Amino acid sequence: MNDLPRTLAADSLGPTVTIGEILVEIVARQTGTGFRQPIDLIGPFPSGAPAIFIDQCARMGGAAAMVGVVGDDDFGVVNMERLKRDGVD
């Protein structure tokens, strides 16, 4: 972990809560090739601005929760595992 100051609202104010999308990113290994032909891809990477935001709040030690929906598939599992691991309710 880094030595940055951790300035979050006191837990007595309740958790930081966000609502929004939880998604994955899949990235091409090379730029400029398009997607019309099969290409090498990497991922999936947990993503979605609200999910990234609340994950970082939890990693900084704050009480954090998220309201969102994921599918009952491996993409959903990847995201839920990451959020739970980092302390998001």
Number of C-alpha atoms within 10 A of each C-alpha: 5 4 5 7 7 10 9 12 12 10 12 7 8 11 18 17 16 15 13 13 16 22 20 16 12 12 13 14 10 10 7 6 11 10 8 6 6 8 11 8 11 10 10 15 15 21 16 15 12 18 26 13 15 25 23 16 22 21 16 18 14 22 22 24 21 21 13 12 13 15 11 8 8 11 17 16 14 16 22 19 12 15 23 13 12 18 19 24 16
